[in-house]
Amino acid sequence: MKTRITELFGIKHPIIQGGMHYVGFAELAAAVSNAGGLGIITGLTQKTPADLACEIARCREMTRNPFGVNLTFLPALIAPDYPGYISAIIDGGVKIVETAGRNPESYLPRLKDAGITVIHKCTSVRHALKAASIGCDAVSVDGFECGGHPGEDDIPNMILLPRAADELKIPFVASGGQADGRSLVASLALGADGINMGTRFIATREAPVHENVKKAIVAATELDTRLIMRPLRNTERVLHNAAVERLIEKEKRLGDNLKFEDIFGEVVGVYPKIMTEGDMDAGAWSCGMVAGLIHDIPTCKELIDRIMAEAEAIIRKRLPGLLDGHGFISRASV
């Protein structure tokens, strides 16, 4: 399957593994890239630029295929050493960067001068158009369904993707609600050039997270995520647990008086405890509604091969069949 995204990144399948905190290590990125998708190392999970350089080198030992690095620009009193992380990316020979968070414009010249292709994560059409205008090569359009930060507009992908297709000239991928061949075909039909999967890739054999995390995703339904930090206009979709219940109770009780400091214990420094130690109630952690479509823990190759086989069956069999009255195809047959 060739799309503008496969051509842009030099990959076999239009499937990207998005950057995820304490998930996007070399093991997962290499496994996705070896399976024909685009694996992504999460830059800021590495505590220093030197650590990121080592992680890039480790990934390069595990795959000869293209992979990228996620660099999320966060508001902070003391900002991470972004110039140092960019140096590690450039020196490591990485040619694809996924940016997220705040506007990356001030960092783009250095990335572009190094011949790096940049895809920026956006939660609205206006942000996607801004990303295109400042020189991003592609965007990931994140619908309201997505895990992590879905923005503040609450627009699901059934509306957001065709709106993006109407406005954008650069390639874009769909993020949020992506899990299988149906997701891929639907996203392509709505105008996207591929898909970005986060939660689905956590529940894979190669994802270097505690087995409790994978089991929690498989056990969850589409009803088991919650939105937190809405009063702070920093909305995040997370999996429901005891810590999230405490956080939501604080939001209700404090109302407009809520400050970030009030929920510090539920959201800061919790990812190592959850992802590494498997303490599922340690705090709030990002998870998409797509958990309701995740029922197993395959290898990345098994997952991507299955998605592509399902997509081909839908495109070649079910959709043409609808035109001649023989369009029924069972789930089992794909």
C-alpha positions as CSV (number, residue, x, y, z in Angstrom):
1,M,0.0,0.0,0.0
2,K,1.5,3.3,-1.1
3,T,0.4,6.6,0.3
4,R,2.0,10.0,0.7
5,I,3.1,8.9,4.2
6,T,4.8,5.7,3.0
7,E,6.6,7.7,0.3
8,L,7.6,10.5,2.7
9,F,9.1,8.3,5.3
10,G,10.3,5.4,3.2
11,I,8.2,2.8,5.0
12,K,6.3,-0.2,3.7
13,H,3.0,0.3,5.6
14,P,1.2,3.6,6.5
15,I,1.3,2.8,10.2
16,I,3.2,5.0,12.8
17,Q,3.9,4.2,16.4
18,G,3.5,7.5,18.2
19,G,5.8,8.7,20.9
20,M,4.7,7.6,24.4
21,H,6.3,8.4,27.7
22,Y,8.1,5.4,29.2
23,V,6.9,3.2,26.3
24,G,8.7,4.5,23.3
25,F,12.1,2.8,23.9
26,A,14.4,1.3,21.3
27,E,12.8,-2.2,21.6
28,L,9.4,-1.1,20.5
29,A,10.5,1.4,17.9
30,A,12.8,-1.2,16.2
31,A,10.0,-3.9,16.3
32,V,7.5,-1.5,14.6
33,S,10.1,-0.4,12.0
34,N,11.2,-4.0,11.3
35,A,7.5,-4.9,10.7
36,G,7.2,-2.2,8.0
37,G,5.8,0.7,10.1
38,L,7.6,3.7,11.5
39,G,8.8,3.2,15.1
40,I,9.3,6.2,17.3
41,I,11.7,6.7,20.3
42,T,10.3,9.0,23.0
43,G,13.0,11.6,23.4
44,L,12.1,13.1,26.8
45,T,11.7,9.7,28.5
46,Q,15.5,9.7,28.2
47,K,16.7,11.9,31.1
48,T,19.6,13.6,29.2
49,P,20.6,14.1,25.6
50,A,23.5,11.7,26.2
51,D,20.9,9.0,27.2
52,L,18.9,9.7,24.1
53,A,22.1,9.3,22.0
54,C,22.6,5.9,23.6
55,E,19.0,4.9,22.9
56,I,19.2,5.9,19.3
57,A,22.4,3.9,18.9
58,R,20.7,0.9,20.6
59,C,17.7,1.2,18.2
60,R,20.1,1.4,15.2
61,E,21.6,-2.0,16.3
62,M,18.1,-3.5,16.2
63,T,16.8,-2.2,12.8
64,R,18.1,-1.0,9.5
65,N,14.7,0.5,8.6
66,P,13.7,4.1,9.2
67,F,12.7,5.2,12.7
68,G,12.1,8.5,14.3
69,V,12.3,10.4,17.6
70,N,9.4,12.2,19.4
71,L,10.3,15.5,20.9
72,T,7.5,17.1,22.9
73,F,7.8,20.8,23.7
74,L,6.4,21.4,27.2
75,P,5.7,24.5,29.2
76,A,8.0,24.5,32.1
77,L,9.8,26.8,34.5
78,I,13.1,25.0,33.7
79,A,12.8,23.7,30.1
80,P,14.5,20.4,29.1
81,D,17.8,20.8,27.1
82,Y,16.0,20.9,23.8
83,P,19.1,22.0,21.8
84,G,21.0,19.1,23.4
85,Y,18.3,16.6,22.5
86,I,18.3,17.9,18.9
87,S,22.0,17.5,18.7
88,A,21.6,13.9,19.8
89,I,19.0,13.3,17.1
90,I,21.2,14.9,14.4
91,D,24.4,13.3,15.5
92,G,22.6,9.9,15.6
93,G,21.6,10.2,12.0
94,V,17.9,10.2,12.7
95,K,16.0,11.6,9.7
96,I,12.4,11.7,11.1
97,V,11.2,13.7,14.1
98,E,7.7,13.7,15.6
99,T,7.1,17.0,17.4
100,A,4.3,17.6,19.9
101,G,3.1,20.0,22.5
102,R,3.9,23.7,21.9
103,N,4.7,25.3,18.6
104,P,8.1,23.9,17.4
105,E,8.8,26.8,15.0
106,S,11.9,28.0,16.8
107,Y,13.5,24.6,16.5
108,L,12.6,23.8,12.9
109,P,15.4,25.6,11.1
110,R,18.0,23.4,12.8
111,L,16.1,20.2,12.2
112,K,15.4,21.1,8.5
113,D,19.0,22.2,7.9
114,A,20.0,18.7,9.0
115,G,17.7,17.1,6.4
116,I,15.2,15.9,9.0
117,T,11.5,15.3,8.1
118,V,9.1,16.7,10.7
119,I,5.6,15.5,11.5
120,H,3.8,17.5,14.2
121,K,0.9,16.3,16.4
122,C,-2.2,18.5,16.1
123,T,-5.6,18.4,17.7
124,S,-7.4,20.9,15.4
125,V,-7.4,21.9,11.8
126,R,-6.2,25.4,12.7
127,H,-3.1,24.0,14.5
128,A,-2.5,21.6,11.5
129,L,-2.6,24.6,9.1
130,K,-0.2,26.5,11.4
131,A,2.2,23.5,11.4
132,A,2.1,23.4,7.6
133,S,2.7,27.2,7.4
134,I,5.9,27.0,9.6
135,G,7.4,24.2,7.5
136,C,6.3,20.9,9.0
137,D,6.3,18.2,6.3
138,A,3.3,16.3,7.7
139,V,0.9,16.3,10.6
140,S,-0.7,13.8,12.9
141,V,-4.3,14.8,13.4
142,D,-5.5,13.7,16.8
143,G,-9.2,13.2,17.4
144,F,-11.1,13.5,20.6
145,E,-10.9,9.7,21.0
146,C,-7.1,9.7,21.5
147,G,-5.2,8.8,24.6
148,G,-3.2,11.6,26.1
149,H,-4.0,15.2,25.3
150,P,-7.0,15.6,22.8
151,G,-7.1,19.3,22.9
152,E,-10.0,21.4,24.0
153,D,-12.3,21.3,21.0
154,D,-13.8,17.8,21.5
155,I,-14.0,17.0,17.8
156,P,-13.9,13.2,16.9
157,N,-12.1,11.9,13.9
158,M,-15.3,11.3,11.9
159,I,-15.5,15.1,11.6
160,L,-11.9,16.1,12.2
161,L,-10.3,14.0,9.4
162,P,-12.4,15.1,6.5
163,R,-12.1,18.7,7.7
164,A,-8.3,18.3,7.7
165,A,-8.5,16.7,4.2
166,D,-10.5,19.8,3.0
167,E,-7.8,22.2,4.3
168,L,-4.4,20.6,4.2
169,K,-2.0,20.2,1.3
170,I,0.7,18.3,3.3
171,P,0.3,14.6,4.2
172,F,-1.4,13.7,7.4
173,V,-2.2,10.6,9.5
174,A,-5.1,9.9,11.8
175,S,-4.5,9.4,15.5
176,G,-7.1,8.3,18.0
177,G,-9.3,5.2,17.8
178,Q,-6.8,3.3,15.6
179,A,-6.5,-0.4,16.2
180,D,-7.1,-2.6,13.1
181,G,-7.7,-2.8,9.4
182,R,-11.1,-1.2,9.8
183,S,-9.5,1.8,11.4
184,L,-6.9,2.1,8.6
185,V,-9.5,1.9,5.8
186,A,-11.8,4.3,7.5
187,S,-9.0,6.8,8.0
188,L,-7.9,6.5,4.4
189,A,-11.5,7.0,3.3
190,L,-11.8,10.2,5.3
191,G,-8.7,11.6,3.7
192,A,-5.8,10.6,5.8
193,D,-2.6,9.1,4.4
194,G,-2.1,6.6,7.2
195,I,-2.6,6.0,10.9
196,N,-0.8,6.7,14.2
197,M,-1.3,4.2,17.0
198,G,-0.4,4.6,20.6
199,T,-2.5,2.6,23.0
200,R,-2.6,-0.4,20.5
201,F,1.2,-0.6,20.4
202,I,1.4,-0.7,24.3
203,A,-0.4,-4.0,24.2
204,T,2.2,-5.8,22.1
205,R,4.8,-8.3,23.1
206,E,7.8,-6.0,22.4
207,A,6.4,-3.0,24.3
208,P,8.9,-2.7,27.3
209,V,6.2,-2.1,29.9
210,H,5.0,-4.2,32.8
211,E,2.6,-7.0,32.0
212,N,0.0,-5.4,34.3
213,V,-0.3,-2.5,31.9
214,K,-0.9,-4.7,28.9
215,K,-3.5,-6.7,30.8
216,A,-5.2,-3.6,31.9
217,I,-5.6,-2.4,28.3
218,V,-6.9,-5.8,27.2
219,A,-9.4,-5.9,30.1
220,A,-10.7,-2.3,29.5
221,T,-13.7,-1.3,27.4
222,E,-14.4,1.8,25.5
223,L,-16.2,3.1,28.7
224,D,-13.1,2.9,30.9
225,T,-11.3,6.1,30.1
226,R,-11.8,9.5,31.8
227,L,-10.9,13.1,31.0
228,I,-8.9,14.9,33.6
229,M,-7.4,18.4,34.0
230,R,-10.2,20.0,32.0
231,P,-10.5,22.9,34.5
232,L,-6.8,23.6,33.8
233,R,-7.4,23.5,30.0
234,N,-4.8,20.7,29.8
235,T,-7.3,17.9,29.2
236,E,-5.9,14.4,29.2
237,R,-7.6,11.1,28.4
238,V,-6.5,8.4,30.9
239,L,-7.5,4.9,32.0
240,H,-9.8,4.9,35.0
241,N,-8.2,3.9,38.3
242,A,-8.2,4.8,42.0
243,A,-5.8,7.7,41.5
244,V,-8.0,9.1,38.7
245,E,-11.0,8.9,41.0
246,R,-9.2,10.9,43.6
247,L,-8.2,13.5,41.0
248,I,-11.7,13.9,39.7
249,E,-13.0,14.3,43.2
250,K,-10.5,17.1,43.8
251,E,-11.6,18.8,40.5
252,K,-15.3,18.7,41.6
253,R,-14.6,19.9,45.1
254,L,-12.2,22.7,44.2
255,G,-13.9,23.8,41.0
256,D,-12.5,27.1,39.6
257,N,-10.0,27.2,42.5
258,L,-8.2,24.1,41.3
259,K,-4.5,24.5,40.8
260,F,-2.0,22.1,39.3
261,E,-0.3,21.7,42.7
262,D,-3.6,20.2,44.0
263,I,-3.2,17.2,41.7
264,F,0.6,16.9,41.7
265,G,0.6,13.5,43.4
266,E,-1.7,12.0,40.8
267,V,0.1,13.2,37.7
268,V,3.8,13.9,38.3
269,G,6.4,11.2,38.3
270,V,3.9,8.4,38.1
271,Y,4.9,6.8,34.8
272,P,7.9,4.8,36.0
273,K,5.8,3.3,38.8
274,I,3.1,2.3,36.3
275,M,5.0,1.3,33.2
276,T,8.0,-0.2,34.9
277,E,6.8,-1.5,38.2
278,G,3.2,-2.3,37.2
279,D,1.5,-0.3,40.1
280,M,-1.7,0.4,38.2
281,D,-3.1,2.8,40.8
282,A,0.0,4.9,41.2
283,G,-1.4,7.7,39.2
284,A,-3.1,8.8,36.0
285,W,-1.7,7.4,32.7
286,S,-2.7,8.1,29.1
287,C,-5.0,5.6,27.4
288,G,-7.3,5.9,24.4
289,M,-10.9,4.8,24.0
290,V,-9.6,2.4,21.5
291,A,-8.8,0.0,24.4
292,G,-12.3,-1.3,23.8
293,L,-11.0,-2.7,20.5
294,I,-7.9,-4.4,21.9
295,H,-8.3,-8.0,22.9
296,D,-4.9,-9.5,22.6
297,I,-1.1,-8.9,23.0
298,P,0.5,-9.8,19.6
299,T,4.0,-9.1,18.4
300,C,4.3,-5.9,16.4
301,K,4.8,-7.9,13.2
302,E,1.7,-10.0,13.9
303,L,-0.3,-6.8,14.6
304,I,0.8,-4.9,11.5
305,D,0.5,-7.9,9.2
306,R,-3.0,-8.4,10.5
307,I,-4.0,-4.8,10.0
308,M,-2.8,-4.8,6.5
309,A,-4.5,-8.1,5.7
310,E,-7.8,-6.8,7.1
311,A,-7.5,-3.6,5.2
312,E,-6.8,-5.4,1.9
313,A,-9.8,-7.7,2.5
314,I,-12.1,-4.7,3.1
315,I,-10.8,-2.8,0.1
316,R,-10.7,-5.7,-2.3
317,K,-13.7,-7.7,-1.2
318,R,-16.2,-5.9,1.0
319,L,-16.2,-2.4,-0.6
320,P,-16.4,-3.6,-4.3
321,G,-19.0,-6.1,-3.3
322,L,-21.3,-3.3,-2.0
323,L,-21.5,-2.1,-5.6
324,D,-22.8,-5.4,-6.9
325,G,-24.9,-6.4,-3.9
326,H,-22.4,-9.0,-2.5
327,G,-20.7,-6.8,0.0
328,F,-21.1,-8.9,3.2
329,I,-17.9,-10.1,4.8
330,S,-17.6,-11.5,8.2
331,R,-15.1,-10.4,10.8
332,A,-13.7,-13.9,10.9
333,S,-12.9,-13.9,7.2
334,V,-10.5,-10.9,7.6
